[in-house]
Amino acid sequence: MATAEMQNFEMDLDRLPGTFCDILGAPVPRDIPPPVQEIAEKFRSERIVFALFDNFGLFELSQYKPQFLIEFANGLALLNTKNPYTLGVLHQIMYGGLLPTIGFPYNPSGFHLLKHLNEHGFKTTMIGRPKDLRRYSGNTEERVKDSDMATWVEAARVINTYSLSWLHFLDFEGLAEQARQRGQNPDELVKRLLLRTDKWMLSMQKQLRQNTLLVICGDHGRFKLDLSGTDKTAKMRAASVPVAVFIKK
């Protein structure tokens, strides 16, 4: 397949849930940030597969050049946010913002992306670690898995049966700690895991039905990692912004 044409966008992260609703044809509540119309109109789809990867941003994308993500991407969005770390990103996408008055955990009648889609006839599932599912699923359908491999295998079984499949991959945190204990270079793990991820996403894309949108989103991880590298590299990594890669089938 020839390399896809890629359009660049810049958006506030908290506009992503409204954009997802618009893409699927669900109503967008007035009390969350509005969708990015240009993205919604370009990527209208019957299904969205949303894959969240910790420790993945513009720096890693440009530094390690994962072949599938670059060649198949139809859109790349730089995500502006005051909190680029895992829980902050989860909160903003699931609840439509960081303000306590918006998010479901603080306001029982507030917005929750998966609950909102369910209420309007869209089936969803959340696949990942138990601690994140307990905190963010909102008692919607969840599939608890104990590793990235198990999450990937389960996703391959079910992604074509839901309007929105939410996948969370976070093996890097544990592997980084192992690398420190063994005196290995964590930067090499970043590269290996990103290239592994690239192969997984290629395999997943091949299984998707037509009119499905694959969205691969990155954040800065659950906590700040002290990775090796030159001062210049460290500064570039610290300045890296979260990204969302859009791949339409």
Secondary structure, 3 states (H helix, E strand, C coil): CCCCCCEEEEEEHHHHHHHHHHHHCCCCCCCCCCCCHHHHHHCCCCEEEEEEECCCCHHHHHHHCCHHHHHHCCEEEEEECCCCCHHHHHHHHHHCCCCCCCECCCCCCCECHHHHHHHCCCCEEEEECHHHHHHHCCCCCEEECCCHHHHHHHHHHHHHHCCEEEEEECHHHHHHHHHHHHCCCHHHHHHHHHHHHHHHHHHHHHHCCCCEEEEEEECCCCCCCCCCCCHHHHHHHHHCCCEEEEEEC
